[in-house]
Amino acid sequence: MSLSMIATGDKEHREFNVISAEHNDLLKSVLIYGANAGGKSNLIHALYYMKKMIVSSIDVQTEHIRTCQPFTFREDAGKLPTRFEISFLLNGVVYDYGFAILAGQISREHL
């Protein structure tokens, strides 16, 4: 699942909801909608989980890592890492940060 805040070429409401940036035009806001059981709440939970991992102490992070639940609709989910990635623009520079959790451990981290 992914959420992109990169604006399309659509001209409607552009003056209210788009920030022009050097790399891409970015949306100021998005609307998340869809069918029941479509993953909307899971997206919000994943964003909250990632935030908690970034701003929490090592003790809290360790507990979050240990209790990370893989995607349950895949039979091989326990063998695949759960990945969290975010790209953000700060002072004109685009940063990509992410980490992956597998078997109760951070298996990868990048910036």
C-alpha positions as CSV (number, residue, x, y, z in Angstrom):
1,M,0.0,0.0,0.0
2,S,1.3,3.5,-0.7
3,L,0.2,7.1,-0.4
4,S,1.6,9.7,-2.8
5,M,1.4,13.4,-2.2
6,I,2.8,14.2,-5.7
7,A,0.4,16.4,-7.6
8,T,-0.9,15.2,-11.0
9,G,-1.3,17.6,-14.0
10,D,-5.0,18.1,-13.1
11,K,-5.7,21.9,-13.0
12,E,-8.8,21.8,-10.8
13,H,-8.2,23.3,-7.3
14,R,-4.5,23.6,-8.1
15,E,-4.3,27.1,-6.6
16,F,-5.7,25.9,-3.3
17,N,-4.1,22.5,-2.9
18,V,-0.7,22.4,-4.6
19,I,2.7,23.6,-3.5
20,S,5.2,24.1,-6.3
21,A,8.6,22.5,-5.5
22,E,11.7,22.1,-7.4
23,H,11.5,18.3,-7.8
24,N,7.7,17.8,-8.0
25,D,4.5,19.8,-7.3
26,L,3.2,18.5,-4.0
27,L,-0.3,18.3,-2.6
28,K,-1.2,20.1,0.6
29,S,-3.9,17.6,1.5
30,V,-5.4,14.3,0.4
31,L,-8.6,12.5,0.9
32,I,-8.5,8.8,1.8
33,Y,-11.7,6.9,0.8
34,G,-12.7,3.4,-0.3
35,A,-14.7,0.3,0.4
36,N,-15.0,-1.2,3.9
37,A,-12.0,-3.4,4.6
38,G,-10.1,-1.6,1.9
39,G,-7.1,-0.7,4.0
40,K,-7.8,2.9,5.0
41,S,-7.4,2.3,8.7
42,N,-4.3,0.2,8.1
43,L,-2.7,3.1,6.3
44,I,-3.4,5.4,9.2
45,H,-2.1,2.8,11.6
46,A,1.1,2.4,9.6
47,L,1.8,6.1,9.5
48,Y,1.2,6.3,13.3
49,Y,3.5,3.2,13.8
50,M,6.3,4.8,11.8
51,K,5.9,8.1,13.7
52,K,6.1,6.2,17.0
53,M,9.3,4.4,15.8
54,I,11.0,7.6,14.9
55,V,10.2,9.8,17.9
56,S,10.2,7.2,20.7
57,S,12.9,6.0,23.0
58,I,14.8,2.8,22.3
59,D,12.8,0.9,24.9
60,V,9.5,1.9,23.2
61,Q,11.0,1.1,19.8
62,T,12.1,-2.3,20.9
63,E,8.5,-3.1,22.0
64,H,7.1,-1.9,18.7
65,I,9.6,-3.9,16.7
66,R,8.8,-7.0,18.7
67,T,5.0,-6.6,18.2
68,C,5.1,-5.7,14.5
69,Q,2.4,-7.7,12.7
70,P,3.1,-8.7,9.0
71,F,0.5,-8.4,6.3
72,T,-1.9,-11.2,7.1
73,F,-3.4,-11.8,3.6
74,R,-0.2,-13.3,2.3
75,E,0.7,-16.9,3.2
76,D,4.4,-16.0,3.1
77,A,4.1,-12.8,5.1
78,G,6.2,-14.1,8.0
79,K,9.1,-14.6,5.7
80,L,8.9,-11.1,4.1
81,P,10.0,-7.8,5.8
82,T,7.4,-5.2,6.7
83,R,8.7,-2.0,5.1
84,F,8.0,1.6,6.1
85,E,9.3,4.4,3.8
86,I,8.7,8.1,3.6
87,S,10.1,10.8,1.3
88,F,10.0,14.4,2.5
89,L,11.2,17.8,1.3
90,L,13.2,19.9,3.7
91,N,14.9,23.2,2.7
92,G,14.8,22.2,-0.9
93,V,16.3,18.8,-0.4
94,V,14.3,15.5,-0.9
95,Y,15.1,12.9,1.8
96,D,14.0,9.2,1.6
97,Y,13.9,7.4,5.0
98,G,12.8,3.9,5.7
99,F,13.2,0.8,7.6
100,A,12.1,-2.9,7.4
101,I,11.2,-5.2,10.2
102,L,11.5,-9.0,9.9
103,A,11.2,-11.6,12.7
104,G,11.1,-9.0,15.5
105,Q,14.2,-7.1,14.3
106,I,15.0,-4.2,12.1
107,S,16.5,-5.8,9.0
108,R,17.2,-2.7,7.0
109,E,17.3,1.1,7.5
110,H,18.2,3.8,5.1
111,L,18.3,7.6,4.7
